[in-house]
Amino acid sequence: MHPSKLLLIMVAAGTAAVHGDPAATTPAARFWEQALPGTLMPEAIADLVQKGIDHSPLVEHYPAFPDLSVCGAWSNTCTRSMALGTGIFFHKAQLHQGSAMEISFPAATETAILPHSVAADEKKAPFANLTEVLATFAIAPGSAEAEHVRDTLKWCQAPPQLAGELMTCATSLESTVASATRMLGGGGGVWAAASALPSGGGLPQGRYVVEAVAPLDGDHFVACHKVPFPYAVYQCHMTTRMTDRAYVVSLRSGALTAHMVAFCHLDTSNWNQSHPAFEILHTKLGMPVCHFVPYGNPVFGKKVTKA
């Protein structure tokens, strides 16, 4: 299924982006419509854009601690203690209607997506210089928060961790979309999706049943993970190996529903063997790993090859 069709269904159900969103007439929304025609801005992204508009210029101190957003195909950021018990990693065999999963997602850190005009202003929103970042956001040098910011700058300057991977960091909605479409080769046919979760961006601990699984139409994907920083910074990456699959998984627990974007990496032979997913799933290097995409992390895709 193409994501735009799926998101239209979710709009009808009141669970995804709507045209009446307060951010619908902003420059960011107009940019989105021009860059990704026919694709609705996911609700989670629209909410974070609105938070950036409400707090621009920045008047609040935002947290800069890692959350589940850093759990994906990279090994140096996601730890076993962070992922264990959350259910973020799962087996591909669980990806079918009626399957049960134990999930406990803590509420997401809703770090605001800054307007492009603010994110591009090094005085208002410094990025490259650690000293300036700490001073601007009143982060104490040597604190745990300062160390997380330092790590983010280090990750963003490092080369890709996986062979055949493209990677970059983006500091605004516009730069995130531009980076993703560039990685996907430009042109038309690029779509975007994001997980739609209850208020707060988390899922309370419980047993969730898979109600539906819809594949997302694409063979090249760009996943953008929010990394620890005082405002929303996304590390976007794409592998050129066409062994990834993307889905939207509809989950239910009682009256609670969520529509989660999920990836299945069918070939993990080039991953770091110490990645926590292998221990949590009791699998080995090279074997498939599936994971949900946490709240506020956009995914982009494109069908490149012909059927």
Secondary structure, DSSP 8 states (H G I E B T S, - for coil): --HHHHHHHHHHTTSS--TT-GGGGSHHHHHHHHHSTT----HHHHHHHHHHHHT-S--S-------GGG-SS-SSS--HHHHTTT--EE-GGG-STT-EEEEEE----------HHHHT-TTTS--S-HHHHHHHTT--TTSHHHHHHHHHHHHHHS--SSTTEEEEEESSHHHHHHHHHHHTTSSS--EEE--B-STTS-EEEEEEEEEEEEE-S-SEEEEEEEESSSS-EEEEEEESSS-EEEEEEEEEETTEEEEEEEEEES-BTTS-TT-HHHHHHT--TBS-EEEE--TT--EEEE--S--
